[in-house]
Structure formats: C-alpha cells, structure tokens
Amino acid sequence: MESGLDDSPDVQGQCILVVEDEMLLAMMIEGMLTDLGYRVIMAARVAKATDLAATEAIDCAILDVNLDGETSYSVASELRRRDVPFVFATGYGAGGLHADYHGSPMLSKPFSQSNLEQVLNETLSSHALKM
C-alpha cells in the first residue's frame, strides 16, 4: 500500500508490540501492520506485555488502555524506561488517559489503516528526531 507521504520512514523489519485483548481487533491490527511492512509481536494480557516490553527489541508499541479489567500503564512505564515510543489505542478519547500520559500519541478506536500508518510515522519520526 502506498501512503502518499514522501517523508515516511522505512519500516521494513521494524518491530511493533501490539497489546490488545479483543482477538478480532488484534488480528485486524496485526494484518494492517504486516501490510505496512512491520514485524509484529502480540500480547493480550498486561503481564505478558510488560515482560515483552522489558525484554524484546521493539521499535514502537500500540497499547490498548483497558485489558480485561487492567490498564496498560505498567507496559507504557516500561517502554518509557527503555525509551521505546508507544501509541495508546482507546475508544475513550484523550480524556480517558491517566494524567501521566496526557499528550501521548493516541489512536481513537475504531481506526483505519491510514490512521494507523500516519500515527506510527509521526511517532517514529518524532522519536528519531529526539535521538
């Protein structure tokens, strides 16, 4: 798929951690990311996601805020510690984010592949500029 963006980063081989507990949505996001050229690691539970965030070579993450009664903030905290950029995916809007994460990149559910691509490009490009 062509994005039409001249400044799109080369995503081939970059790894995205997707933390999502709704199986159909997780499969849809995985498919979108694979179509865009990313490698994908999946987690549906906070404990597994936190472990992956601490141990895997991840370029970025997409975090559902609410996972079966738990929040993904511990995963976000681990990613921050490792200086790995992340995007929250939520149906609650920016007002649904904990104050510590206001201003974090966010995707509003439901989102399209073009929305996902745009937010990832912006997040990865912004992170690269800080380095």
N, CA, C and O atoms as CSV, one atom per row, in Angstrom:
chain,resi,resn,atom,element,x,y,z
A,1,MET,N,N,0.836,-1.183,0.000
A,1,MET,CA,C,0.000,0.000,0.000
A,1,MET,C,C,0.876,1.240,0.000
A,1,MET,O,O,1.811,1.340,0.794
A,2,GLU,N,N,0.584,2.182,-0.878
A,2,GLU,CA,C,1.316,3.437,-0.936
A,2,GLU,C,C,0.685,4.425,0.023
A,2,GLU,O,O,-0.534,4.592,0.048
A,3,SER,N,N,1.522,5.078,0.812
A,3,SER,CA,C,0.986,6.014,1.796
A,3,SER,C,C,0.784,7.401,1.225
A,3,SER,O,O,-0.056,8.160,1.707
A,4,GLY,N,N,1.561,7.739,0.188
A,4,GLY,CA,C,1.477,9.079,-0.358
A,4,GLY,C,C,2.302,10.085,0.431
A,4,GLY,O,O,2.334,11.263,0.075
A,5,LEU,N,N,2.963,9.651,1.485
A,5,LEU,CA,C,3.784,10.547,2.292
A,5,LEU,C,C,5.233,10.414,1.868
A,5,LEU,O,O,5.800,9.323,1.932
A,6,ASP,N,N,5.847,11.522,1.430
A,6,ASP,CA,C,7.229,11.487,0.966
A,6,ASP,C,C,8.219,11.271,2.095
A,6,ASP,O,O,9.315,10.760,1.863
A,7,ASP,N,N,7.855,11.653,3.315
A,7,ASP,CA,C,8.782,11.563,4.437
A,7,ASP,C,C,8.517,10.341,5.317
A,7,ASP,O,O,8.928,10.305,6.477
A,8,SER,N,N,7.835,9.352,4.769
A,8,SER,CA,C,7.541,8.138,5.530
A,8,SER,C,C,8.832,7.396,5.850
A,8,SER,O,O,9.687,7.233,4.981
A,9,PRO,N,N,8.975,6.952,7.084
A,9,PRO,CA,C,10.176,6.200,7.439
A,9,PRO,C,C,10.176,4.823,6.787
A,9,PRO,O,O,9.118,4.290,6.451
A,10,ASP,N,N,11.354,4.252,6.610
A,10,ASP,CA,C,11.466,2.892,6.116
A,10,ASP,C,C,11.125,1.960,7.268
A,10,ASP,O,O,11.861,1.890,8.252
A,11,VAL,N,N,10.026,1.252,7.151
A,11,VAL,CA,C,9.542,0.434,8.262
A,11,VAL,C,C,9.941,-1.028,8.146
A,11,VAL,O,O,9.722,-1.799,9.079
A,12,GLN,N,N,10.523,-1.424,7.021
A,12,GLN,CA,C,10.850,-2.827,6.818
A,12,GLN,C,C,11.673,-3.361,7.989
A,12,GLN,O,O,12.739,-2.839,8.318
A,13,GLY,N,N,11.151,-4.403,8.599
A,13,GLY,CA,C,11.866,-5.053,9.689
A,13,GLY,C,C,11.668,-4.428,11.057
A,13,GLY,O,O,12.072,-5.015,12.061
A,14,GLN,N,N,11.050,-3.237,11.126
A,14,GLN,CA,C,10.806,-2.655,12.442
A,14,GLN,C,C,9.747,-3.486,13.164
A,14,GLN,O,O,8.814,-4.003,12.550
A,15,CYS,N,N,9.914,-3.600,14.474
A,15,CYS,CA,C,9.046,-4.451,15.281
A,15,CYS,C,C,8.080,-3.612,16.115
A,15,CYS,O,O,8.483,-2.695,16.831
A,16,ILE,N,N,6.811,-3.945,16.006
A,16,ILE,CA,C,5.757,-3.266,16.762
A,16,ILE,C,C,5.143,-4.260,17.741
A,16,ILE,O,O,4.714,-5.345,17.349
A,17,LEU,N,N,5.105,-3.886,19.002
A,17,LEU,CA,C,4.385,-4.652,20.016
A,17,LEU,C,C,2.939,-4.168,20.023
A,17,LEU,O,O,2.675,-2.979,20.201
A,18,VAL,N,N,2.014,-5.087,19.830
A,18,VAL,CA,C,0.590,-4.761,19.883
A,18,VAL,C,C,0.009,-5.407,21.135
A,18,VAL,O,O,0.080,-6.623,21.313
A,19,VAL,N,N,-0.564,-4.577,21.994
A,19,VAL,CA,C,-1.172,-5.043,23.233
A,19,VAL,C,C,-2.668,-4.790,23.107
A,19,VAL,O,O,-3.135,-3.659,23.243
A,20,GLU,N,N,-3.408,-5.857,22.848
A,20,GLU,CA,C,-4.852,-5.765,22.603
A,20,GLU,C,C,-5.499,-7.063,23.041
A,20,GLU,O,O,-5.036,-8.143,22.674
A,21,ASP,N,N,-6.578,-6.969,23.831
A,21,ASP,CA,C,-7.226,-8.173,24.347
A,21,ASP,C,C,-8.432,-8.638,23.538
A,21,ASP,O,O,-8.935,-9.737,23.772
A,22,GLU,N,N,-8.898,-7.845,22.613
A,22,GLU,CA,C,-10.006,-8.261,21.745
A,22,GLU,C,C,-9.407,-8.969,20.531
A,22,GLU,O,O,-8.769,-8.333,19.691
A,23,MET,N,N,-9.612,-10.286,20.438
A,23,MET,CA,C,-8.933,-11.101,19.451
A,23,MET,C,C,-9.137,-10.614,18.010
A,23,MET,O,O,-8.173,-10.522,17.250
A,24,LEU,N,N,-10.361,-10.308,17.634
A,24,LEU,CA,C,-10.615,-9.874,16.259
A,24,LEU,C,C,-9.917,-8.553,15.955
A,24,LEU,O,O,-9.347,-8.384,14.877
A,25,LEU,N,N,-9.959,-7.635,16.884
A,25,LEU,CA,C,-9.285,-6.354,16.699
A,25,LEU,C,C,-7.773,-6.548,16.642
A,25,LEU,O,O,-7.097,-5.919,15.829
A,26,ALA,N,N,-7.240,-7.419,17.505
A,26,ALA,CA,C,-5.795,-7.702,17.493
A,26,ALA,C,C,-5.373,-8.271,16.144
A,26,ALA,O,O,-4.337,-7.885,15.602
A,27,MET,N,N,-6.173,-9.186,15.601
A,27,MET,CA,C,-5.853,-9.776,14.296
A,27,MET,C,C,-5.927,-8.723,13.190
A,27,MET,O,O,-5.108,-8.733,12.271
A,28,MET,N,N,-6.895,-7.822,13.271
A,28,MET,CA,C,-7.025,-6.764,12.279
A,28,MET,C,C,-5.806,-5.833,12.323
A,28,MET,O,O,-5.245,-5.492,11.281
A,29,ILE,N,N,-5.401,-5.425,13.530
A,29,ILE,CA,C,-4.240,-4.545,13.681
A,29,ILE,C,C,-2.985,-5.246,13.188
A,29,ILE,O,O,-2.166,-4.641,12.496
A,30,GLU,N,N,-2.829,-6.512,13.538
A,30,GLU,CA,C,-1.675,-7.273,13.075
A,30,GLU,C,C,-1.624,-7.307,11.546
A,30,GLU,O,O,-0.562,-7.122,10.952
A,31,GLY,N,N,-2.764,-7.540,10.919
A,31,GLY,CA,C,-2.826,-7.551,9.456
A,31,GLY,C,C,-2.466,-6.213,8.849
A,31,GLY,O,O,-1.729,-6.157,7.864
A,32,MET,N,N,-2.980,-5.127,9.426
A,32,MET,CA,C,-2.655,-3.788,8.941
A,32,MET,C,C,-1.149,-3.530,9.016
A,32,MET,O,O,-0.538,-3.047,8.063
A,33,LEU,N,N,-0.570,-3.860,10.164
A,33,LEU,CA,C,0.857,-3.616,10.373
A,33,LEU,C,C,1.715,-4.466,9.440
A,33,LEU,O,O,2.712,-3.993,8.895
A,34,THR,N,N,1.323,-5.708,9.262
A,34,THR,CA,C,2.054,-6.594,8.354
A,34,THR,C,C,1.978,-6.053,6.928
A,34,THR,O,O,2.976,-6.061,6.208
A,35,ASP,N,N,0.804,-5.585,6.519
A,35,ASP,CA,C,0.645,-4.984,5.186
A,35,ASP,C,C,1.547,-3.769,5.008
A,35,ASP,O,O,2.018,-3.494,3.904
A,36,LEU,N,N,1.785,-3.042,6.103
A,36,LEU,CA,C,2.641,-1.850,6.045
A,36,LEU,C,C,4.133,-2.194,6.100
A,36,LEU,O,O,4.976,-1.318,5.907
A,37,GLY,N,N,4.468,-3.469,6.364
A,37,GLY,CA,C,5.855,-3.907,6.359
A,37,GLY,C,C,6.494,-4.105,7.723
A,37,GLY,O,O,7.697,-4.352,7.810
A,38,TYR,N,N,5.712,-4.001,8.784
A,38,TYR,CA,C,6.248,-4.175,10.137
A,38,TYR,C,C,6.256,-5.650,10.538
A,38,TYR,O,O,5.459,-6.446,10.042
A,39,ARG,N,N,7.168,-5.998,11.443
A,39,ARG,CA,C,7.100,-7.265,12.182
A,39,ARG,C,C,6.231,-6.979,13.397
A,39,ARG,O,O,6.248,-5.868,13.927
A,40,VAL,N,N,5.476,-7.970,13.839
A,40,VAL,CA,C,4.520,-7.737,14.927
A,40,VAL,C,C,4.702,-8.775,16.025
A,40,VAL,O,O,4.837,-9.968,15.755
A,41,ILE,N,N,4.703,-8.303,17.264
A,41,ILE,CA,C,4.654,-9.157,18.454
A,41,ILE,C,C,3.340,-8.823,19.153
A,41,ILE,O,O,3.006,-7.652,19.336
A,42,MET,N,N,2.596,-9.860,19.542
A,42,MET,CA,C,1.275,-9.662,20.132
A,42,MET,C,C,1.242,-10.064,21.602
A,42,MET,O,O,1.926,-10.996,22.027
A,43,ALA,N,N,0.430,-9.338,22.367
A,43,ALA,CA,C,0.154,-9.703,23.757
A,43,ALA,C,C,-1.275,-9.275,24.072
A,43,ALA,O,O,-1.720,-8.197,23.676
A,44,ALA,N,N,-1.982,-10.138,24.790
A,44,ALA,CA,C,-3.361,-9.838,25.162
A,44,ALA,C,C,-3.511,-9.546,26.655
A,44,ALA,O,O,-4.568,-9.098,27.097
A,45,ARG,N,N,-2.467,-9.798,27.421
A,45,ARG,CA,C,-2.518,-9.607,28.875
A,45,ARG,C,C,-1.383,-8.696,29.323
A,45,ARG,O,O,-0.317,-8.665,28.708
A,46,VAL,N,N,-1.622,-7.960,30.393
A,46,VAL,CA,C,-0.652,-6.980,30.897
A,46,VAL,C,C,0.661,-7.650,31.298
A,46,VAL,O,O,1.730,-7.136,30.969
A,47,ALA,N,N,0.607,-8.767,31.989
A,47,ALA,CA,C,1.844,-9.417,32.457
A,47,ALA,C,C,2.739,-9.811,31.286
A,47,ALA,O,O,3.942,-9.550,31.305
A,48,LYS,N,N,2.156,-10.435,30.273
A,48,LYS,CA,C,2.953,-10.825,29.102
A,48,LYS,C,C,3.475,-9.591,28.378
A,48,LYS,O,O,4.634,-9.560,27.965
A,49,ALA,N,N,2.635,-8.581,28.221
A,49,ALA,CA,C,3.042,-7.361,27.527
A,49,ALA,C,C,4.182,-6.657,28.255
A,49,ALA,O,O,5.111,-6.159,27.619
A,50,THR,N,N,4.117,-6.613,29.575
A,50,THR,CA,C,5.176,-5.982,30.360
A,50,THR,C,C,6.479,-6.742,30.202
A,50,THR,O,O,7.544,-6.137,30.073
A,51,ASP,N,N,6.401,-8.073,30.212
A,51,ASP,CA,C,7.589,-8.902,30.006
A,51,ASP,C,C,8.189,-8.658,28.623
A,51,ASP,O,O,9.403,-8.497,28.499
A,52,LEU,N,N,7.357,-8.627,27.587
A,52,LEU,CA,C,7.848,-8.368,26.233
A,52,LEU,C,C,8.446,-6.969,26.131
A,52,LEU,O,O,9.479,-6.782,25.489
A,53,ALA,N,N,7.805,-5.991,26.757
A,53,ALA,CA,C,8.308,-4.611,26.724
A,53,ALA,C,C,9.670,-4.506,27.388
A,53,ALA,O,O,10.481,-3.661,27.011
A,54,ALA,N,N,9.929,-5.358,28.374
A,54,ALA,CA,C,11.204,-5.326,29.103
A,54,ALA,C,C,12.308,-6.101,28.407
A,54,ALA,O,O,13.486,-5.825,28.633
A,55,THR,N,N,11.951,-7.078,27.557
A,55,THR,CA,C,12.971,-7.992,27.049
A,55,THR,C,C,13.153,-8.002,25.542
A,55,THR,O,O,14.224,-8.380,25.068
A,56,GLU,N,N,12.159,-7.607,24.776
A,56,GLU,CA,C,12.239,-7.704,23.315
A,56,GLU,C,C,12.778,-6.426,22.685
A,56,GLU,O,O,12.657,-5.341,23.254
A,57,ALA,N,N,13.368,-6.566,21.514
A,57,ALA,CA,C,13.831,-5.424,20.724
A,57,ALA,C,C,12.621,-4.876,19.965
A,57,ALA,O,O,12.250,-5.380,18.905
A,58,ILE,N,N,12.023,-3.842,20.529
A,58,ILE,CA,C,10.788,-3.263,19.997
A,58,ILE,C,C,11.085,-1.841,19.525
A,58,ILE,O,O,11.772,-1.078,20.205
A,59,ASP,N,N,10.555,-1.498,18.348
A,59,ASP,CA,C,10.737,-0.142,17.823
A,59,ASP,C,C,9.612,0.790,18.236
A,59,ASP,O,O,9.809,2.002,18.317
A,60,CYS,N,N,8.437,0.238,18.497
A,60,CYS,CA,C,7.277,1.029,18.906
A,60,CYS,C,C,6.219,0.058,19.414
A,60,CYS,O,O,6.301,-1.144,19.160
A,61,ALA,N,N,5.234,0.573,20.126
A,61,ALA,CA,C,4.145,-0.264,20.631
A,61,ALA,C,C,2.818,0.440,20.453
A,61,ALA,O,O,2.734,1.668,20.462
A,62,ILE,N,N,1.785,-0.366,20.291
A,62,ILE,CA,C,0.408,0.117,20.270
A,62,ILE,C,C,-0.282,-0.542,21.449
A,62,ILE,O,O,-0.387,-1.767,21.518
A,63,LEU,N,N,-0.752,0.283,22.377
A,63,LEU,CA,C,-1.284,-0.215,23.643
A,63,LEU,C,C,-2.763,0.101,23.788
A,63,LEU,O,O,-3.151,1.268,23.843
A,64,ASP,N,N,-3.585,-0.931,23.850
A,64,ASP,CA,C,-4.972,-0.752,24.269
A,64,ASP,C,C,-4.901,-0.326,25.737
A,64,ASP,O,O,-4.138,-0.910,26.507
A,65,VAL,N,N,-5.664,0.658,26.127
A,65,VAL,CA,C,-5.586,1.157,27.502
A,65,VAL,C,C,-6.163,0.145,28.491
A,65,VAL,O,O,-5.547,-0.142,29.517
A,66,ASN,N,N,-7.337,-0.392,28.186
A,66,ASN,CA,C,-8.001,-1.319,29.102
A,66,ASN,C,C,-7.918,-2.740,28.571
A,66,ASN,O,O,-8.346,-3.034,27.455
A,67,LEU,N,N,-7.353,-3.615,29.401
A,67,LEU,CA,C,-7.176,-5.016,29.028
A,67,LEU,C,C,-7.819,-5.900,30.085
A,67,LEU,O,O,-7.221,-6.188,31.121
A,68,ASP,N,N,-9.030,-6.321,29.810
A,68,ASP,CA,C,-9.725,-7.242,30.707
A,68,ASP,C,C,-9.661,-6.800,32.165
A,68,ASP,O,O,-9.321,-7.587,33.048
A,69,GLY,N,N,-9.989,-5.535,32.407
A,69,GLY,CA,C,-10.034,-5.013,33.773
A,69,GLY,C,C,-8.733,-4.426,34.284
A,69,GLY,O,O,-8.708,-3.851,35.372
A,70,GLU,N,N,-7.652,-4.552,33.530
A,70,GLU,CA,C,-6.365,-3.950,33.899
A,70,GLU,C,C,-6.039,-2.853,32.894
A,70,GLU,O,O,-6.584,-2.830,31.790
A,71,THR,N,N,-5.155,-1.954,33.277
A,71,THR,CA,C,-4.696,-0.942,32.321
A,71,THR,C,C,-3.294,-1.287,31.840
A,71,THR,O,O,-2.571,-2.049,32.482
A,72,SER,N,N,-2.927,-0.723,30.718
A,72,SER,CA,C,-1.604,-0.977,30.127
A,72,SER,C,C,-0.556,0.037,30.575
A,72,SER,O,O,0.512,0.118,29.969
A,73,TYR,N,N,-0.836,0.809,31.620
A,73,TYR,CA,C,0.110,1.837,32.052
A,73,TYR,C,C,1.431,1.257,32.539
A,73,TYR,O,O,2.467,1.907,32.399
A,74,SER,N,N,1.424,0.056,33.105
A,74,SER,CA,C,2.700,-0.548,33.518
A,74,SER,C,C,3.547,-0.899,32.295
A,74,SER,O,O,4.775,-0.831,32.346
A,75,VAL,N,N,2.901,-1.267,31.217
A,75,VAL,CA,C,3.620,-1.537,29.962
A,75,VAL,C,C,4.201,-0.228,29.429
A,75,VAL,O,O,5.363,-0.174,29.027
A,76,ALA,N,N,3.387,0.821,29.430
A,76,ALA,CA,C,3.859,2.131,28.977
A,76,ALA,C,C,5.035,2.615,29.819
A,76,ALA,O,O,5.987,3.187,29.289
A,77,SER,N,N,4.971,2.388,31.116
A,77,SER,CA,C,6.055,2.791,32.010
A,77,SER,C,C,7.357,2.069,31.654
A,77,SER,O,O,8.424,2.683,31.624
A,78,GLU,N,N,7.266,0.777,31.388
A,78,GLU,CA,C,8.455,0.006,30.998
A,78,GLU,C,C,8.997,0.490,29.653
A,78,GLU,O,O,10.210,0.597,29.471
A,79,LEU,N,N,8.107,0.779,28.725
A,79,LEU,CA,C,8.552,1.293,27.431
A,79,LEU,C,C,9.233,2.655,27.588
A,79,LEU,O,O,10.255,2.914,26.951
A,80,ARG,N,N,8.678,3.516,28.424
A,80,ARG,CA,C,9.318,4.814,28.693
A,80,ARG,C,C,10.711,4.619,29.273
A,80,ARG,O,O,11.657,5.302,28.882
A,81,ARG,N,N,10.831,3.677,30.214
A,81,ARG,CA,C,12.118,3.402,30.844
A,81,ARG,C,C,13.150,3.015,29.795
A,81,ARG,O,O,14.315,3.402,29.888
A,82,ARG,N,N,12.721,2.257,28.804
A,82,ARG,CA,C,13.618,1.805,27.739
A,82,ARG,C,C,13.693,2.787,26.570
A,82,ARG,O,O,14.386,2.520,25.588
A,83,ASP,N,N,13.003,3.902,26.659
A,83,ASP,CA,C,12.946,4.915,25.606
A,83,ASP,C,C,12.411,4.349,24.292
A,83,ASP,O,O,12.943,4.625,23.217
A,84,VAL,N,N,11.345,3.550,24.400
A,84,VAL,CA,C,10.654,2.999,23.242
A,84,VAL,C,C,9.351,3.773,23.071
A,84,VAL,O,O,8.556,3.848,24.008
A,85,PRO,N,N,9.119,4.348,21.899
A,85,PRO,CA,C,7.881,5.113,21.708
A,85,PRO,C,C,6.658,4.195,21.686
A,85,PRO,O,O,6.754,3.019,21.335
A,86,PHE,N,N,5.520,4.749,22.063
A,86,PHE,CA,C,4.279,3.983,22.073
A,86,PHE,C,C,3.104,4.885,21.743
A,86,PHE,O,O,3.168,6.109,21.857
A,87,VAL,N,N,2.031,4.228,21.331
A,87,VAL,CA,C,0.778,4.893,20.976
A,87,VAL,C,C,-0.325,4.193,21.754
A,87,VAL,O,O,-0.393,2.964,21.768
A,88,PHE,N,N,-1.183,4.962,22.397
A,88,PHE,CA,C,-2.343,4.373,23.048
A,88,PHE,C,C,-3.464,4.241,22.016
A,88,PHE,O,O,-3.668,5.138,21.199
A,89,ALA,N,N,-4.184,3.127,22.058
A,89,ALA,CA,C,-5.367,2.915,21.232
A,89,ALA,C,C,-6.541,2.762,22.181
A,89,ALA,O,O,-6.571,1.846,23.002
A,90,THR,N,N,-7.505,3.662,22.067
A,90,THR,CA,C,-8.620,3.648,23.013
A,90,THR,C,C,-9.886,4.205,22.379
A,90,THR,O,O,-9.835,5.042,21.477
A,91,GLY,N,N,-10.990,3.736,22.855
A,91,GLY,CA,C,-12.275,4.277,22.441
A,91,GLY,C,C,-12.763,5.372,23.372
A,91,GLY,O,O,-13.836,5.938,23.163
A,92,TYR,N,N,-11.973,5.676,24.408
A,92,TYR,CA,C,-12.378,6.663,25.418
A,92,TYR,C,C,-11.893,8.070,25.117
A,92,TYR,O,O,-12.285,9.005,25.815
A,93,GLY,N,N,-11.060,8.256,24.110
A,93,GLY,CA,C,-10.523,9.571,23.782
A,93,GLY,C,C,-9.427,9.983,24.744
A,93,GLY,O,O,-9.117,9.263,25.694
A,94,ALA,N,N,-8.846,11.139,24.495
A,94,ALA,CA,C,-7.728,11.635,25.304
A,94,ALA,C,C,-8.120,11.788,26.770
A,94,ALA,O,O,-7.278,11.629,27.653
A,95,GLY,N,N,-9.375,12.092,27.037
A,95,GLY,CA,C,-9.839,12.242,28.412
A,95,GLY,C,C,-9.800,10.946,29.204
A,95,GLY,O,O,-9.866,10.963,30.433
A,96,GLY,N,N,-9.692,9.816,28.498
A,96,GLY,CA,C,-9.632,8.529,29.160
A,96,GLY,C,C,-8.238,8.119,29.576
A,96,GLY,O,O,-8.064,7.068,30.192
A,97,LEU,N,N,-7.231,8.932,29.250
A,97,LEU,CA,C,-5.851,8.611,29.620
A,97,LEU,C,C,-5.514,9.154,30.999
A,97,LEU,O,O,-5.973,10.231,31.381
A,98,HIS,N,N,-4.714,8.408,31.737
A,98,HIS,CA,C,-4.206,8.840,33.029
A,98,HIS,C,C,-3.390,10.119,32.812
A,98,HIS,O,O,-2.758,10.283,31.769
A,99,ALA,N,N,-3.406,11.014,33.788
A,99,ALA,CA,C,-2.722,12.309,33.665
A,99,ALA,C,C,-1.239,12.167,33.308
A,99,ALA,O,O,-0.693,13.025,32.615
A,100,ASP,N,N,-0.588,11.111,33.763
A,100,ASP,CA,C,0.829,10.903,33.443
A,100,ASP,C,C,1.067,10.706,31.953
A,100,ASP,O,O,2.199,10.825,31.484
A,101,TYR,N,N,0.016,10.406,31.211
A,101,TYR,CA,C,0.167,10.085,29.789
A,101,TYR,C,C,-0.564,11.052,28.870
A,101,TYR,O,O,-0.666,10.809,27.667
A,102,HIS,N,N,-1.078,12.158,29.432
A,102,HIS,CA,C,-1.690,13.176,28.581
A,102,HIS,C,C,-0.637,13.686,27.608
A,102,HIS,O,O,0.510,13.915,27.989
A,103,GLY,N,N,-1.021,13.859,26.379
A,103,GLY,CA,C,-0.084,14.308,25.351
A,103,GLY,C,C,0.613,13.170,24.633
A,103,GLY,O,O,1.335,13.403,23.664
A,104,SER,N,N,0.409,11.927,25.095
A,104,SER,CA,C,0.977,10.778,24.399
A,104,SER,C,C,0.254,10.587,23.076
A,104,SER,O,O,-0.920,10.935,22.957
A,105,PRO,N,N,0.941,10.037,22.081
A,105,PRO,CA,C,0.250,9.738,20.814
A,105,PRO,C,C,-0.912,8.794,21.065
A,105,PRO,O,O,-0.844,7.918,21.928
A,106,MET,N,N,-1.991,8.985,20.294
A,106,MET,CA,C,-3.191,8.209,20.534
A,106,MET,C,C,-3.922,7.926,19.234
A,106,MET,O,O,-3.987,8.771,18.341
A,107,LEU,N,N,-4.462,6.744,19.145
A,107,LEU,CA,C,-5.374,6.350,18.084
A,107,LEU,C,C,-6.748,6.174,18.701
A,107,LEU,O,O,-6.893,5.473,19.703
A,108,SER,N,N,-7.751,6.797,18.119
A,108,SER,CA,C,-9.119,6.628,18.605
A,108,SER,C,C,-9.749,5.451,17.890
A,108,SER,O,O,-9.797,5.405,16.661
A,109,LYS,N,N,-10.233,4.495,18.677
A,109,LYS,CA,C,-10.922,3.336,18.100
A,109,LYS,C,C,-12.323,3.737,17.688
A,109,LYS,O,O,-12.973,4.513,18.389
A,110,PRO,N,N,-12.795,3.234,16.583
A,110,PRO,CA,C,-12.096,2.427,15.583
A,110,PRO,C,C,-11.204,3.311,14.722
A,110,PRO,O,O,-11.463,4.505,14.570
A,111,PHE,N,N,-10.155,2.721,14.162
A,111,PHE,CA,C,-9.252,3.474,13.290
A,111,PHE,C,C,-8.980,2.686,12.018
A,111,PHE,O,O,-9.132,1.465,11.972
A,112,SER,N,N,-8.578,3.412,10.998
A,112,SER,CA,C,-8.285,2.807,9.698
A,112,SER,C,C,-6.792,2.539,9.569
A,112,SER,O,O,-5.996,2.993,10.391
A,113,GLN,N,N,-6.422,1.800,8.534
A,113,GLN,CA,C,-5.008,1.546,8.282
A,113,GLN,C,C,-4.276,2.853,8.009
A,113,GLN,O,O,-3.131,3.015,8.430
A,114,SER,N,N,-4.912,3.785,7.315
A,114,SER,CA,C,-4.242,5.061,7.037
A,114,SER,C,C,-4.041,5.861,8.320
A,114,SER,O,O,-3.013,6.521,8.470
A,115,ASN,N,N,-5.013,5.819,9.266
A,115,ASN,CA,C,-4.828,6.477,10.564
A,115,ASN,C,C,-3.663,5.852,11.320
A,115,ASN,O,O,-2.827,6.556,11.886
A,116,LEU,N,N,-3.618,4.524,11.324
A,116,LEU,CA,C,-2.554,3.792,11.998
A,116,LEU,C,C,-1.197,4.149,11.395
A,116,LEU,O,O,-0.243,4.428,12.122
A,117,GLU,N,N,-1.116,4.139,10.088
A,117,GLU,CA,C,0.139,4.465,9.406
A,117,GLU,C,C,0.597,5.887,9.729
A,117,GLU,O,O,1.775,6.117,10.002
A,118,GLN,N,N,-0.328,6.828,9.698
A,118,GLN,CA,C,0.014,8.220,9.975
A,118,GLN,C,C,0.536,8.408,11.395
A,118,GLN,O,O,1.557,9.065,11.600
A,119,VAL,N,N,-0.161,7.834,12.374
A,119,VAL,CA,C,0.256,7.994,13.777
A,119,VAL,C,C,1.603,7.306,14.019
A,119,VAL,O,O,2.449,7.851,14.727
A,120,LEU,N,N,1.811,6.134,13.452
A,120,LEU,CA,C,3.103,5.457,13.611
A,120,LEU,C,C,4.225,6.246,12.945
A,120,LEU,O,O,5.300,6.401,13.524
A,121,ASN,N,N,3.983,6.747,11.733
A,121,ASN,CA,C,5.007,7.554,11.059
A,121,ASN,C,C,5.382,8.770,11.891
A,121,ASN,O,O,6.564,9.074,12.056
A,122,GLU,N,N,4.372,9.472,12.421
A,122,GLU,CA,C,4.625,10.662,13.233
A,122,GLU,C,C,5.372,10.298,14.515
A,122,GLU,O,O,6.312,10.989,14.907
A,123,THR,N,N,4.954,9.218,15.161
A,123,THR,CA,C,5.565,8.808,16.422
A,123,THR,C,C,7.008,8.378,16.218
A,123,THR,O,O,7.892,8.797,16.965
A,124,LEU,N,N,7.254,7.549,15.215
A,124,LEU,CA,C,8.614,7.072,14.954
A,124,LEU,C,C,9.521,8.207,14.480
A,124,LEU,O,O,10.684,8.273,14.879
A,125,SER,N,N,9.009,9.094,13.640
A,125,SER,CA,C,9.803,10.229,13.167
A,125,SER,C,C,10.149,11.182,14.301
A,125,SER,O,O,11.282,11.652,14.404
A,126,SER,N,N,9.170,11.464,15.147
A,126,SER,CA,C,9.390,12.344,16.302
A,126,SER,C,C,10.430,11.744,17.248
A,126,SER,O,O,11.297,12.455,17.755
A,127,HIS,N,N,10.341,10.450,17.480
A,127,HIS,CA,C,11.278,9.769,18.360
A,127,HIS,C,C,12.687,9.809,17.762
A,127,HIS,O,O,13.661,10.027,18.483
A,128,ALA,N,N,12.794,9.602,16.466
A,128,ALA,CA,C,14.109,9.625,15.804
A,128,ALA,C,C,14.748,11.007,15.908
A,128,ALA,O,O,15.968,11.116,16.032
A,129,LEU,N,N,13.942,12.055,15.857
A,129,LEU,CA,C,14.479,13.423,15.962
A,129,LEU,C,C,15.032,13.702,17.348
A,129,LEU,O,O,15.961,14.497,17.490
A,130,LYS,N,N,14.476,13.058,18.379
A,130,LYS,CA,C,14.947,13.269,19.756
A,130,LYS,C,C,16.281,12.582,20.024
A,130,LYS,O,O,17.004,12.948,20.951
A,131,MET,N,N,16.599,11.589,19.208
A,131,MET,CA,C,17.796,10.795,19.457
A,131,MET,C,C,19.041,11.442,18.924
A,131,MET,O,O,20.132,10.888,19.059
